[in-house]
């Protein structure tokens, strides 16, 4: 059984969420938002030393909490993570007093509109708890805000959703030997 904030999510519910075609179908992003090859995170930034698909609960203060999906991964794995975030926050939004706002941040102005990150703002009872920044070009995910402890509670559920979704995709592997990294 997974716990997230005031939510208790059973394994059965998690399985249902991971396979809920209605939740997944209305995601406004396609796998095409991710570049063929991901860039390495800034050499001086915290993302460079971030754990692969794990939160480092000790090193985030006073900086954002960071975990890394890329750069040594593929677009399908990135897509699976984004779908897990989407499904979890859609589920959370259905609960009382939650408002989830998705914002696109761009490197460039129209007409190119090159997507840099997707920001997910989590509000509870009209107060922002935290913001998640999903950087599509580097595969880095930052969380920051006054209630990072809520994100610490939410992240394991999101990760389990990812794992369940990932199990259903034959082409996803942990073999990164074929991954291409751009300096």
C-alpha positions in Angstrom: 0.0 0.0 0.0 1.4 3.4 -1.0 0.8 6.6 1.0 0.8 10.1 -0.5 0.0 13.1 1.7 -3.6 12.4 2.9 -4.1 9.7 0.3 -3.7 6.0 0.8 -3.3 4.3 -2.6 -3.8 0.6 -2.7 -1.8 -1.6 -5.1 -5.0 -2.4 -6.9 -5.7 1.4 -7.3 -2.1 1.9 -8.5 -2.6 -0.9 -11.1 -5.8 0.7 -12.2 -4.2 4.1 -12.6 -1.2 2.7 -14.5 -3.5 1.1 -17.1 -6.3 3.8 -17.1 -6.5 4.6 -20.8 -8.8 7.6 -20.2 -6.2 9.3 -17.9 -3.4 8.6 -20.3 -5.3 9.5 -23.5 -5.8 13.1 -22.5 -2.2 13.9 -21.8 -1.5 17.0 -24.0 2.1 15.9 -24.8 3.5 13.4 -27.3 6.8 11.6 -27.1 8.0 14.1 -29.8 8.6 16.7 -27.2 11.8 14.9 -26.2 14.9 15.3 -28.4 16.5 12.2 -30.0 19.5 12.8 -27.7 19.4 14.5 -24.3 21.8 17.1 -23.3 24.0 16.7 -20.2 22.9 18.9 -17.3 25.0 22.0 -16.4 28.4 21.0 -15.2 28.2 23.3 -12.2 24.6 22.6 -11.3 23.1 20.2 -8.8 21.5 18.1 -11.6 24.9 16.8 -12.7 25.4 14.9 -9.5 21.7 13.9 -9.1 20.8 10.3 -8.5 19.4 8.2 -11.4 15.6 8.0 -10.8 16.0 8.4 -7.0 15.5 11.4 -4.7 18.4 12.4 -2.6 16.6 13.4 0.5 19.7 14.7 2.3 21.3 17.1 -0.2 18.4 19.3 -1.3 18.4 21.9 1.4 18.3 24.9 0.6 18.2 23.9 -3.1 15.6 22.2 -5.1 15.1 18.4 -4.7 16.5 16.8 -7.9 16.5 13.5 -9.6 17.8 12.5 -13.0 16.2 10.4 -15.8 18.7 11.4 -18.5 20.9 12.0 -20.2 21.8 8.3 -20.7 18.3 7.1 -21.4 15.8 7.0 -24.3 12.8 9.0 -25.3 10.4 6.2 -24.4 11.6 6.1 -20.8 11.3 9.9 -20.5 7.8 9.6 -22.0 6.8 6.9 -19.4 8.0 9.2 -16.6 6.0 12.1 -17.9 2.9 9.8 -18.2 3.4 8.7 -14.6 3.5 12.3 -13.4 0.4 13.1 -15.5 -1.6 10.2 -14.2 -0.7 10.8 -10.5 -1.5 14.5 -10.6 -4.7 13.9 -12.5 -5.7 11.5 -9.7 -4.6 14.0 -7.0 -6.6 16.7 -8.7 -9.7 14.7 -8.4 -9.3 14.7 -4.6 -10.8 17.6 -2.6 -9.0 20.9 -2.5 -6.2 20.1 -5.0 -5.5 22.2 -8.0 -2.7 21.1 -10.4 -1.5 23.6 -13.0 0.7 22.5 -15.9 2.8 25.2 -17.5 5.1 24.9 -20.6 8.3 26.9 -20.5 10.1 27.6 -23.8 13.7 28.4 -24.9 12.5 30.4 -27.9 9.5 32.5 -29.0 7.1 31.6 -31.8 7.2 30.2 -34.4 9.9 27.7 -33.2 8.6 27.4 -29.6 11.3 24.9 -28.5 10.1 23.4 -25.2 12.5 23.6 -22.3 10.5 22.3 -19.4 7.1 21.4 -18.1 6.3 22.9 -14.7 3.7 21.2 -12.5 2.4 23.4 -9.8 0.7 21.6 -6.9 -1.7 23.6 -4.9 -3.7 22.4 -1.9 -6.4 24.5 -0.3 -5.4 27.4 -2.6 -1.8 27.4 -1.3 1.2 26.3 -3.4 2.8 23.2 -1.8 5.5 22.7 -4.4 6.5 23.0 -8.1 8.0 20.3 -10.2 10.1 21.3 -13.2 10.5 18.4 -15.7 13.3 19.5 -18.1 12.7 17.7 -21.4 16.1 18.5 -22.9 18.2 17.0 -20.1 15.9 14.5 -18.3 16.3 16.3 -15.0 13.4 16.8 -12.6 13.6 19.5 -9.9 11.1 20.0 -7.1 11.0 23.2 -5.0 8.6 24.9 -2.6 7.5 25.2 1.0 6.2 21.7 1.3 8.8 19.5 -0.2 7.9 16.9 2.4 4.7 16.4 0.4 6.7 15.8 -2.8 8.8 13.3 -0.8 5.5 11.5 0.0 4.2 11.7 -3.6 7.4 10.7 -5.4 7.4 7.0 -4.4 3.8 6.7 -5.7 4.8 8.4 -9.0 7.8 6.1 -9.3 5.7 3.0 -8.7 3.3 4.3 -11.4 6.3 4.7 -13.7 7.5 1.1 -12.9 4.0 -0.3 -13.6 3.7 1.6 -16.9 7.3 0.7 -17.8 6.6 -3.0 -17.3 4.0 -2.8 -20.1 6.3 -1.4 -22.6 8.5 -4.1 -24.2 11.0 -1.7 -25.8 12.1 0.0 -22.5 15.2 -1.5 -21.0 17.8 -0.5 -18.5 20.5 -1.2 -21.1 22.0 2.2 -21.6 24.9 1.0 -23.8 23.1 2.2 -26.9 22.2 5.6 -25.5 23.8 8.7 -27.2 24.9 11.6 -25.0 25.5 15.1 -26.4 28.1 17.2 -24.6 
